[in-house]
Amino acid sequence: MLKRICSRRRVNIYFKFTLLLLLAIFYITFLFRESLNAFEMNKDKSLNKPESNPKPEIIRNRRRHQVKIEVDPYADFQVRTTKIPTTLNPVYEYSEEIHSATERNLTSRKTHLNEICKKRNIVSTYPPKPWEFFVSPGHNLVWCNIFKAASSTWMYYFNILGGYDIKYLQRTKMSPLELARHRFPRPELLELFESLASSLSFLTVREPFERLLSAYRDKLEGCRNKYYKVLGKQIIRQFRKGAKLKRHNSGPTFKEFLHFIVHNNKIGKQFDEHWAPIYSFCTPCTINFTLIAKVETFQRDSEYIIRQAGLEPLLLGKLPKSKMRKISNQSAHNTGNLIQRYFSQIDRQTLDAVLDIYRLDFELFGYDLTKYYDIVQPPSTTTPPYSPELFTTNLSTVSQTATNTKSLTTITDQDHFNHLI
């Protein structure tokens, strides 16, 4: 009996000793790996640290590859440099010189906008719509989400700021807008103004007709979304001759889409978020935004915003390559090449009617509208192919649009989630 008890104690002692030994080995291995990681990080930092006294030949080499920047007060400058990967999508080599030039360019945009607001006497004319804003108090960041203007990228960024895991964002079937609104609810007006006082606020704009064409091609040309498929059929019935006699599986033409927009603006109906004018949607003449980003210089502007907000560790380099085209709206660059194809389908009268709605966006953000007069068909003297009673009066000024946009009603969050994305 005594021997049996002793043998059991020996087994227990051996088991405990073996367990402690394994734990010690595991702990030592863990410390060794952490030390290696720390060593590698320090090594990378030392390699990336600039030399305090670079050699003359290195200085001459740097001057030879110096970045050339041309700044126009009312136009976006072009940056020419070698293609070196940056923290965002590769577009330019970040430097203090480019940072300063970007600041000057963004300042000129804001100055230009303020001048047009005063010139048109529309300062504080349009009431702000706080429900279209995303406010992140913890990061001191305020963004007005303009659809079809690189909104997918910043929606993705805000979801990261909201605490979503990147892998979850890549595999989830929920819309980015719905996810973001769970973490960033629609603010009240007072909450918005309180946040604006202490936050970096921005919006991203796009050439108005390129944005309009992008919305048409994405939402109505193929009618892939159920909501817009129903809307497309309504547009065809209203603006196409003999539509009741023929089956129409495809969406409305671009010309029919423009007639629909002009008609709805005339009778005071609200604009869909994807083609609502920016001056009434984000009200930049009422809200004093910190800066105005543009799709045309989106990567540069986005990196500037991220750095100014101090969000480099959270956002820089976080765009997944598998969704690069979808998230970063790279297809936006292709829309400009399609302008000739689509706008050559419309006549001068239609162009003038559409410009009455979007002209102010062209002026506020420094875009050129004169090129469209060379693309469209000459003035037509024939009867338009849609019902004449729909356009009994002309839309002569942007103030008519102002009356319409002021009377817009707020749609529910569920409506947003059903058809915005």
C-alpha positions in Angstrom: 0.0 0.0 0.0 2.8 2.4 0.9 4.7 1.6 -2.2 1.6 2.3 -4.3 1.1 5.7 -2.7 4.8 6.6 -3.3 4.6 5.6 -6.9 1.6 7.8 -7.4 3.3 10.8 -5.8 6.3 10.2 -8.1 4.0 10.2 -11.2 2.4 13.5 -10.0 5.8 15.1 -9.4 7.0 14.0 -12.8 3.8 15.3 -14.5 4.1 18.7 -12.7 7.8 19.0 -13.5 7.1 18.2 -17.2 4.3 20.7 -17.3 6.4 23.5 -15.8 9.3 22.6 -18.2 6.9 23.0 -21.2 5.6 26.3 -19.9 9.1 27.6 -19.5 10.1 26.5 -23.0 6.9 28.2 -24.4 7.6 31.4 -22.5 11.2 31.6 -23.6 10.2 31.0 -27.2 7.6 33.8 -27.0 10.2 36.2 -25.6 12.7 35.2 -28.3 10.1 35.9 -31.1 9.2 39.3 -29.6 12.8 40.2 -29.4 13.3 39.3 -33.0 10.3 41.4 -34.0 11.6 44.4 -32.0 15.0 44.0 -33.6 13.5 44.0 -37.1 11.4 47.1 -36.4 14.4 49.0 -35.1 16.4 47.9 -38.1 13.7 49.2 -40.5 13.6 52.5 -38.7 17.3 52.9 -38.9 17.3 52.1 -42.6 14.5 54.6 -43.3 16.1 57.4 -41.2 17.5 60.2 -43.5 21.2 61.0 -43.3 22.0 64.1 -41.4 24.9 65.0 -43.8 24.2 63.4 -47.1 27.1 63.2 -49.5 27.3 65.8 -52.4 26.7 63.1 -55.0 23.5 62.0 -53.3 22.3 65.6 -53.2 22.9 66.0 -56.9 21.0 62.8 -57.5 18.0 64.0 -55.5 17.9 67.3 -57.4 17.9 65.4 -60.6 14.7 63.6 -59.5 13.1 66.5 -57.8 9.3 66.6 -58.0 7.9 69.3 -60.3 4.7 71.0 -59.1 2.6 73.6 -60.9 -0.1 75.3 -58.8 -3.0 77.0 -60.5 -5.4 78.9 -58.1 -8.5 77.6 -59.8 -7.3 74.2 -61.1 -5.8 71.1 -59.7 -2.1 70.8 -60.1 -0.5 67.7 -61.7 2.3 65.9 -59.9 5.0 64.2 -62.0 7.2 61.8 -60.2 8.5 58.3 -60.3 6.1 55.6 -59.3 7.2 54.8 -55.8 4.6 52.9 -53.6 3.1 55.2 -51.0 1.0 54.4 -48.0 -2.2 54.9 -50.0 -2.6 53.7 -53.6 0.6 54.6 -55.5 0.1 58.1 -57.0 2.9 60.3 -55.8 5.9 60.4 -53.5 4.9 62.1 -50.3 7.1 65.0 -49.2 6.9 68.2 -47.3 7.1 70.1 -50.6 4.0 68.3 -52.0 2.3 68.7 -48.6 2.7 72.5 -48.8 1.6 72.6 -52.5 -1.5 70.5 -51.6 -2.3 73.0 -48.8 -2.1 75.9 -51.2 -4.3 74.1 -53.7 -7.0 73.2 -51.1 -6.9 76.8 -49.8 -7.5 78.1 -53.3 -10.5 75.8 -53.7 -12.1 77.1 -50.5 -11.4 80.7 -51.5 -12.9 80.2 -54.9 -16.0 78.6 -53.4 -16.5 81.4 -50.9 -16.2 84.0 -53.6 -18.9 82.3 -55.7 -21.2 81.9 -52.7 -20.9 85.7 -52.1 -21.1 86.6 -55.8 -24.3 84.5 -56.2 -25.6 85.8 -52.8 -26.4 82.3 -51.6 -24.4 82.3 -48.3 -26.6 80.4 -45.9 -29.4 80.1 -48.5 -29.6 76.4 -48.4 -30.5 74.8 -45.0 -28.0 72.1 -43.9 -29.0 68.5 -44.0 -27.3 67.0 -40.9 -28.6 63.5 -41.7 -26.3 63.2 -44.7 -23.2 63.7 -42.5 -20.9 61.2 -40.8 -19.6 62.5 -37.5 -16.8 60.7 -35.6 -16.3 62.6 -32.3 -13.6 60.3 -31.1 -11.5 61.1 -34.2 -12.6 64.7 -34.7 -13.7 64.0 -38.2 -16.8 65.1 -40.1 -17.7 64.0 -43.6 -20.6 64.8 -45.9 -21.2 61.7 -48.0 -21.7 62.6 -51.7 -22.7 59.5 -53.7 -20.9 58.8 -56.9 -17.9 60.9 -55.8 -15.6 58.3 -54.3 -18.0 57.7 -51.4 -17.2 53.9 -51.2 -13.6 54.6 -50.1 -14.5 56.9 -47.2 -17.4 54.7 -46.3 -14.9 51.9 -45.9 -12.6 54.2 -43.9 -15.4 55.2 -41.5 -16.3 51.5 -41.0 -12.7 51.0 -39.9 -12.9 54.0 -37.6 -16.2 52.4 -36.3 -14.2 49.4 -35.1 -15.1 46.8 -37.8 -12.5 44.2 -38.5 -11.0 44.5 -42.0 -11.6 40.8 -42.8 -15.2 41.1 -41.7 -15.7 44.2 -44.0 -14.4 42.1 -46.9 -16.6 39.1 -46.4 -19.9 40.7 -45.1 -22.9 41.0 -47.4 -24.3 44.0 -45.5 -24.1 47.3 -47.3 -21.2 49.6 -46.2 -23.8 52.4 -45.6 -25.8 50.2 -43.2 -22.7 49.1 -41.3 -21.5 52.7 -41.0 -24.9 54.0 -39.8 -24.9 51.4 -37.0 -21.7 53.0 -35.6 -22.3 56.6 -36.8 -26.0 57.4 -36.5 -27.5 60.3 -38.4 -26.7 63.4 -36.3 -29.1 66.2 -35.3 -28.4 69.7 -36.4 -27.1 70.9 -33.0 -24.8 67.9 -32.8 -23.4 68.6 -36.2 -22.6 72.2 -35.5 -21.0 71.3 -32.2 -18.8 68.7 -34.0 -17.9 71.1 -36.8 -16.4 73.6 -34.3 -13.7 71.2 -33.2 -13.3 68.7 -36.1 -11.7 68.5 -39.5 -14.7 68.6 -41.9 -14.6 67.8 -45.6 -16.5 66.7 -48.7 -15.4 65.1 -51.9 -16.7 66.6 -55.2 -16.6 65.5 -58.8 -17.2 67.0 -62.2 -21.0 67.4 -62.1 -21.8 65.7 -65.5 -19.3 62.9 -65.0 -21.0 62.2 -61.6 -24.4 62.4 -63.3 -23.3 60.0 -66.1 -21.8 57.6 -63.5 -25.0 57.5 -61.6 -27.0 56.8 -64.7 -24.7 53.9 -65.9 -24.5 52.4 -62.4 -28.2 52.6 -61.4 -30.4 52.8 -64.5 -28.6 51.7 -67.7 -28.6 48.1 -66.8 -31.4 48.2 -64.1 -29.6 45.6 -62.0 -31.0 47.0 -58.7 -34.7 46.2 -58.0 -35.5 49.8 -56.9 -33.9 51.4 -59.9 -35.4 48.7 -62.2 -38.9 49.9 -61.2 -37.8 53.6 -61.6 -36.3 52.9 -65.0 -39.6 51.4 -66.2 -41.5 54.4 -65.0 -39.1 56.7 -66.9 -39.5 54.7 -70.1 -43.3 54.8 -69.9 -43.3 58.5 -69.3 -40.7 59.7 -71.8 -40.6 57.1 -74.6 -43.0 56.9 -77.5 -44.8 53.6 -77.9 -43.3 52.3 -74.6 -46.6 50.6 -73.7 -46.6 48.7 -77.0 -43.1 47.2 -76.6 -41.4 45.3 -73.9 -38.4 47.1 -72.5 -36.0 44.9 -70.6 -33.2 47.4 -70.7 -33.1 50.7 -68.8 -34.0 54.2 -70.1 -31.6 56.0 -72.5 -29.4 58.7 -71.2 -31.6 61.3 -72.9 -34.7 59.9 -71.2 -32.9 60.0 -67.9 -32.1 63.7 -68.3 -35.6 64.5 -69.3 -36.8 62.7 -66.1 -34.4 64.8 -64.0 -35.5 68.1 -65.6 -39.2 67.2 -65.3 -39.0 66.2 -61.6 -37.0 69.3 -60.8 -39.7 71.4 -62.5 -42.6 69.9 -60.5 -40.6 70.1 -57.2 -39.8 66.4 -56.6 -36.8 65.5 -54.5 -33.6 64.4 -56.2 -32.2 60.9 -55.7 -29.1 61.0 -53.6 -26.9 59.7 -56.4 -27.6 62.7 -58.7 -28.7 65.5 -56.2 -26.7 68.7 -56.8 -23.9 69.1 -54.3 -24.7 72.7 -53.5 -28.1 71.7 -52.0 -27.1 68.2 -50.8 -24.0 69.1 -48.6 -24.7 72.9 -48.6 -21.1 74.1 -48.8 -22.3 77.8 -48.9 -23.8 77.2 -45.5 -21.4 74.7 -43.9 -17.9 76.0 -43.5 -15.9 72.9 -44.5 -12.3 72.7 -43.5 -11.4 71.5 -47.0 -12.8 70.4 -50.3 -11.4 67.2 -51.8 -11.9 66.2 -55.5 -12.2 62.9 -57.2 -9.7 64.1 -59.8 -7.0 64.3 -57.0 -8.6 61.9 -54.7 -5.7 59.8 -53.5 -3.6 62.9 -52.8 -6.4 64.7 -51.0 -7.4 61.6 -49.0 -3.8 61.1 -47.7 -3.7 64.7 -46.8 -6.9 64.4 -44.8 -5.7 61.3 -43.1 -2.5 62.9 -42.1 -4.1 66.1 -40.9 -6.5 64.1 -38.7 -3.7 62.0 -37.3 -5.2 58.8 -38.5 -2.2 57.3 -40.3 -1.9 54.2 -38.1 -5.6 53.4 -38.6 -6.3 54.2 -42.2 -3.1 54.4 -44.4 -2.5 51.3 -46.4 -5.8 49.7 -45.3 -7.4 49.3 -48.7 -7.6 45.6 -49.7 -6.2 44.9 -53.1 -8.9 42.4 -53.8 -11.5 45.2 -53.7 -9.3 48.0 -54.9 -11.3 48.8 -58.0 -14.7 48.8 -56.2 -13.6 50.6 -53.1 -11.3 53.3 -54.5 -13.7 54.1 -57.4 -11.0 53.6 -60.0 -13.8 53.2 -62.6 -14.4 56.9 -62.1 -11.4 57.7 -64.4 -13.2 55.8 -67.2 -16.4 57.8 -67.0 -14.7 60.9 -68.4 -13.9 59.0 -71.6 -17.6 58.2 -72.1 -18.7 61.8 -72.0 -18.5 62.2 -75.8 -20.5 59.0 -76.4 -23.4 59.8 -74.1 -23.7 63.6 -74.4 -23.7 63.5 -78.2 -27.1 61.8 -77.8 -28.8 65.0 -76.5 -29.6 68.4 -78.0 -28.8 71.9 -77.0 -32.2 72.5 -75.4 -31.8 69.5 -73.1 -28.3 70.5 -72.2 -29.4 74.0 -71.2 -32.3 72.6 -69.1 -29.9 70.3 -67.2 -27.3 73.0 -66.8 -29.9 75.1 -65.0 -29.9 72.5 -62.3 -26.1 71.8 -62.1 -24.5 75.0 -63.2 -23.8 76.1 -59.7 -21.9 73.0 -59.0 -19.7 73.8 -62.0 -19.1 77.3 -60.7 -18.5 76.5 -57.0 -15.9 73.8 -57.6 -14.1 75.3 -60.6 -15.2 72.9 -63.4 -15.5 73.8 -67.1 -18.9 73.4 -68.7 -18.2 75.0 -72.1 -16.9 71.8 -73.6 -20.4 70.3 -73.6 -21.7 72.8 -76.1 -19.2 71.3 -78.6 -20.4 67.8 -77.9 -24.2 68.0 -78.0 -26.4 68.1 -81.1 -27.3 71.6 -82.5 -30.6 73.2 -81.4 -33.6 71.2 -82.7 -36.7 72.6 -84.2 -38.7 69.4 -84.1 -41.1 68.3 -81.4 -39.4 66.5 -78.6 -40.1 62.8 -78.3 -41.7 63.2 -74.8 -45.0 64.6 -73.8 -45.0 68.4 -74.4 -47.2 69.1 -71.4 -44.3 67.9 -69.1 -42.2 71.0 -70.0 -44.6 73.9 -70.3 -42.1 76.4 -68.8 -38.4 76.8 -69.0 -36.0 76.4 -66.0 -34.2 79.6 -66.3 -32.3 80.0 -63.0 -30.8 78.0 -60.2 -33.1 79.8 -57.8 -35.9 77.6 -59.1 -33.9 74.6 -58.0 -33.3 76.2 -54.7 -37.0 76.3 -54.0 -37.3 72.6 -54.9 -34.4 71.4 -52.8 -35.5 73.3 -49.7 -38.8 71.4 -49.7 -37.2 68.0 -49.7 -38.4 65.5 -47.1 -36.2 63.2 -45.2 -36.4 59.6 -46.3 -36.1 56.9 -43.7 -33.0 54.9 -43.0 -34.6 51.7 -44.3 -35.3 53.5 -47.6 -31.6 54.4 -47.7 -30.5 50.9 -47.1 -32.8 49.4 -49.7 -31.6 51.4 -52.7 -28.6 53.7 -52.0 -25.8 51.1 -52.6 
